[in-house]
Amino acid sequence: QVHLVESGGGLVQVGGSLRLSCTVSGSIVGIDNMAWYGQAPGKQRELVARITLSGRTDYADSVKGRFTISRDNAKNTVYLQMNSVKPEDTAVYYCQARVTNRRFTTSDYWGQGTQVTISS
């Protein structure tokens, strides 16, 4: 079984920063793309940032210059560094990873989500 566990969410003041972490565990052969999605109240889940195995990144326009996605392949972990946060960043953040297991089946997996709330 493959599990993704997120951590690092919480309450932060406007203009502050925090770092989200997501660790993949289980029967893993390899992890391809990893991503962070955000779902604000009353809105659909949207891509925030994505990172490939080689480290190439893509960001939503709304977070460019403020958020940084990174990964540590040795730890099977992806991070989202959130700086200069805005009230609009308030959302549940979900980690996604494309994982190949020991049976060489490749599937997308999701974490349980971590709440990020920006206070004024």
Rosetta silent file (secondary structure, phi, psi, omega in degrees, C-alpha in Angstrom):
SEQUENCE: QVHLVESGGGLVQVGGSLRLSCTVSGSIVGIDNMAWYGQAPGKQRELVARITLSGRTDYADSVKGRFTISRDNAKNTVYLQMNSVKPEDTAVYYCQARVTNRRFTTSDYWGQGTQVTISS
SCORE:     score description
SCORE:     0.000 S_00000001
   1 L     0.000  147.473  179.151    0.000    0.000    0.000 S_00000001
   2 E  -113.612  132.584  178.913    1.094    3.559   -0.721 S_00000001
   3 E  -130.749  141.991  174.173    0.357    6.410    1.659 S_00000001
   4 E  -116.929  127.304 -178.633    0.999   10.134    1.454 S_00000001
   5 E  -123.568  120.758  179.176    1.104   12.078    4.715 S_00000001
   6 E   -96.213  153.419  174.981    1.154   15.878    4.776 S_00000001
   7 E  -152.979  166.195  175.150    2.268   18.099    7.616 S_00000001
   8 L   105.254   -8.049  178.328    3.100   21.733    8.297 S_00000001
   9 L   -70.820  167.755  179.293   -0.286   23.360    7.908 S_00000001
  10 E   159.430 -161.697 -178.952   -1.690   25.770   10.427 S_00000001
  11 E   -99.679  129.456  179.653   -2.528   29.385   11.130 S_00000001
  12 E  -140.810  147.031 -178.514   -0.200   32.092    9.846 S_00000001
  13 E   -76.381  151.444  174.843   -0.431   35.869    9.651 S_00000001
  14 L   -51.145  132.929 -179.211   -0.686   37.755    6.357 S_00000001
  15 L    88.439   -9.320 -179.440    2.812   38.208    4.957 S_00000001
  16 L   -83.048 -167.676 -177.482    4.212   35.314    6.934 S_00000001
  17 L  -145.134  159.646  173.239    5.548   31.993    5.788 S_00000001
  18 E  -160.513  163.743 -179.736    5.294   28.288    6.414 S_00000001
  19 E  -126.367  126.260  175.277    6.491   25.061    4.856 S_00000001
  20 E   -93.600  144.784  177.193    4.343   22.070    3.994 S_00000001
  21 E  -127.155  148.631  176.474    5.823   18.590    3.797 S_00000001
  22 E  -142.091  121.402 -179.353    4.516   15.406    2.228 S_00000001
  23 E  -113.606  131.712  179.309    6.176   12.029    2.656 S_00000001
  24 E   -97.834  131.529  178.282    5.343    8.986    0.545 S_00000001
  25 E  -134.582  162.595  178.927    5.625    5.566    2.156 S_00000001
  26 E   123.910 -158.550 -178.791    4.801    2.001    1.227 S_00000001
  27 L   -84.434   91.978 -170.732    5.813   -0.433   -1.489 S_00000001
  28 L  -118.215  130.167  169.106    7.554    2.017   -3.806 S_00000001
  29 L   -95.277  -44.855 -179.904    9.762    1.460   -6.828 S_00000001
  30 E  -161.919  158.113  176.960    9.793    5.060   -7.983 S_00000001
  31 E  -123.118  124.063  178.690    8.004    8.380   -7.790 S_00000001
  32 E   -89.885 -120.778 -178.533    7.524   10.486  -10.903 S_00000001
  33 E   -65.010  146.048  171.979    5.736   13.833  -10.748 S_00000001
  34 E  -129.679  150.348 -174.250    4.718   15.265   -7.393 S_00000001
  35 E  -151.830  160.536  170.476    2.370   18.173   -6.883 S_00000001
  36 E  -117.959  132.797  174.032    0.504   20.346   -4.432 S_00000001
  37 E  -117.721  151.346  176.011   -3.154   21.252   -4.940 S_00000001
  38 E  -125.322  140.982  176.886   -5.228   23.727   -2.995 S_00000001
  39 E  -128.765  106.332  177.711   -8.957   23.766   -2.364 S_00000001
  40 L   -80.675  158.498  179.673  -10.404   26.962   -0.926 S_00000001
  41 L   -54.591  128.096  177.631  -13.853   26.998    0.701 S_00000001
  42 L    76.363    6.565 -178.372  -16.554   26.712   -1.941 S_00000001
  43 L  -122.013  163.387  177.844  -14.072   26.269   -4.779 S_00000001
  44 L   -76.792  156.623  176.247  -12.728   23.386   -6.840 S_00000001
  45 L   -67.789  131.242 -176.198   -9.367   21.803   -6.159 S_00000001
  46 E  -128.826  147.317  177.239   -6.693   23.570   -8.228 S_00000001
  47 E   -67.341  129.779  175.762   -3.063   22.881   -9.038 S_00000001
  48 E  -100.021  -49.720 -178.865   -0.693   25.060   -7.016 S_00000001
  49 E  -157.154  150.184  179.396    2.700   23.650   -7.979 S_00000001
  50 E  -138.233  146.345  178.372    4.165   20.593   -9.665 S_00000001
  51 E  -137.636  134.296  179.239    7.683   19.155   -9.778 S_00000001
  52 L   -85.102  174.045  178.559    9.068   16.423  -12.034 S_00000001
  53 L   -59.126  -36.581 -178.498   11.550   13.719  -11.085 S_00000001
  54 L   -82.448   -7.408  176.676   14.358   15.810  -12.560 S_00000001
  55 L   103.004    4.977  176.601   13.278   18.901  -10.653 S_00000001
  56 L   -71.548  138.443 -173.807   11.444   20.916  -13.294 S_00000001
  57 E  -121.817  153.470  172.359    8.702   23.021  -11.722 S_00000001
  58 E  -137.026  144.498 -177.322    5.415   24.635  -12.703 S_00000001
  59 E  -133.494  148.768  167.839    3.362   27.071  -10.645 S_00000001
  60 L   -64.229  145.154 -178.719   -0.073   28.590  -10.683 S_00000001
  61 H   -56.206  -33.656 -175.528    0.123   32.244  -11.692 S_00000001
  62 H   -68.359  -17.575 -176.967   -1.298   33.283   -8.337 S_00000001
  63 H  -116.901   -3.054 -179.931    1.673   31.878   -6.396 S_00000001
  64 L   -58.377  133.504 -178.912    4.607   32.545   -8.727 S_00000001
  65 L    86.243  -10.640 -179.298    7.368   34.359   -6.916 S_00000001
  66 L  -116.407  -37.630 -178.247    5.923   33.502   -3.502 S_00000001
  67 E  -107.439  149.298  176.105    5.802   29.690   -3.295 S_00000001
  68 E  -133.979  125.652  174.981    8.568   27.198   -4.015 S_00000001
  69 E   -98.899  140.456  178.384    8.107   23.482   -4.548 S_00000001
  70 E  -148.012  168.664 -179.731   11.044   21.144   -3.962 S_00000001
  71 E  -145.630  151.633  173.665   11.686   17.456   -3.371 S_00000001
  72 E  -121.060  100.375 -174.178   14.120   15.177   -1.604 S_00000001
  73 H   -65.526  -30.871  178.832   14.120   11.923   -3.545 S_00000001
  74 H   -66.510  -26.616 -179.322   16.148   10.098   -0.893 S_00000001
  75 H  -103.991    1.217 -176.773   13.389   10.844    1.628 S_00000001
  76 L    52.408   44.051 -172.806   10.435   10.417   -0.771 S_00000001
  77 E  -129.255  139.871  173.316    9.339   13.859    0.320 S_00000001
  78 E  -119.863  144.586 -177.254    8.002   16.942   -1.443 S_00000001
  79 E  -122.533  153.997  169.275    7.857   20.388    0.140 S_00000001
  80 E  -130.453  107.376  175.603    5.945   23.587   -0.491 S_00000001
  81 E   -85.791  119.931 -176.558    7.603   26.700    0.897 S_00000001
  82 E  -111.780  114.783  179.680    4.947   29.391    1.204 S_00000001
  83 L  -118.938  158.889  178.454    6.185   32.957    1.606 S_00000001
  84 L    48.018   49.618 -173.274    4.419   36.322    1.660 S_00000001
  85 L   -67.716  150.945 -178.958    1.115   34.563    2.181 S_00000001
  86 L  -120.763  159.845  176.876   -2.176   36.267    1.405 S_00000001
  87 H   -54.752  -33.192 -179.768   -5.722   35.694    2.685 S_00000001
  88 H   -66.370  -14.178  178.422   -6.542   34.134   -0.689 S_00000001
  89 H   -78.597  -11.244  178.781   -4.044   31.360    0.085 S_00000001
  90 L   -57.937  122.609 -176.083   -6.368   29.973    2.763 S_00000001
  91 E  -175.438  167.801  165.412   -7.215   26.452    1.639 S_00000001
  92 E   -89.425  126.362 -177.940   -6.800   22.783    2.297 S_00000001
  93 E  -103.280  127.963 -177.351   -3.577   21.741    0.597 S_00000001
  94 E  -115.107  136.255  174.976   -3.319   18.240   -0.848 S_00000001
  95 E   -91.632  139.289  175.574   -0.197   16.391   -1.906 S_00000001
  96 E  -129.218  142.002  176.939   -0.272   14.231   -5.038 S_00000001
  97 E  -142.741  140.537  173.231    2.337   11.781   -6.286 S_00000001
  98 E   -94.706  114.610 -168.829    2.583    9.460   -9.265 S_00000001
  99 E  -120.686  134.623  170.278    3.980    6.249   -7.793 S_00000001
 100 E  -102.809  124.032 -178.442    5.191    2.996   -9.325 S_00000001
 101 L   -92.578 -175.867 -176.049    4.895    0.093   -6.903 S_00000001
 102 L   -69.133  -14.543  172.919    6.753   -3.222   -6.727 S_00000001
 103 L   -91.543    7.154 -179.886    4.262   -4.770   -9.149 S_00000001
 104 L    58.533   38.116  170.240    5.207   -1.992  -11.596 S_00000001
 105 L  -100.662  127.729 -178.273    1.760   -0.511  -11.489 S_00000001
 106 E  -105.088  127.076 -178.118    1.779    3.269  -11.755 S_00000001
 107 E  -144.901  157.944  173.870   -0.994    5.238  -10.077 S_00000001
 108 E   -91.273  134.962  179.381   -1.698    8.688   -8.685 S_00000001
 109 E  -123.686  151.673 -177.772   -2.064    8.939   -4.917 S_00000001
 110 E  -123.429  144.297  171.009   -3.382   11.733   -2.723 S_00000001
 111 L   -80.173  177.230 -176.315   -2.662   12.811    0.801 S_00000001
 112 L   -81.092  -13.438 -178.816   -5.344   13.552    3.365 S_00000001
 113 L    94.265  147.203  175.690   -4.885   17.315    3.111 S_00000001
 114 E  -134.183  132.934 -175.023   -3.577   19.896    5.548 S_00000001
 115 E   -80.129  130.588  172.114   -5.389   23.110    6.440 S_00000001
 116 E  -119.589  121.760 -179.574   -3.632   26.437    5.887 S_00000001
 117 E  -122.207  126.102  179.812   -5.402   29.487    7.278 S_00000001
 118 E  -101.110  123.474 -178.574   -4.141   33.036    6.752 S_00000001
 119 E  -104.059  150.150  178.798   -5.189   35.524    9.421 S_00000001
 120 L   -94.835    0.000    0.000   -5.330   39.305    9.162 S_00000001
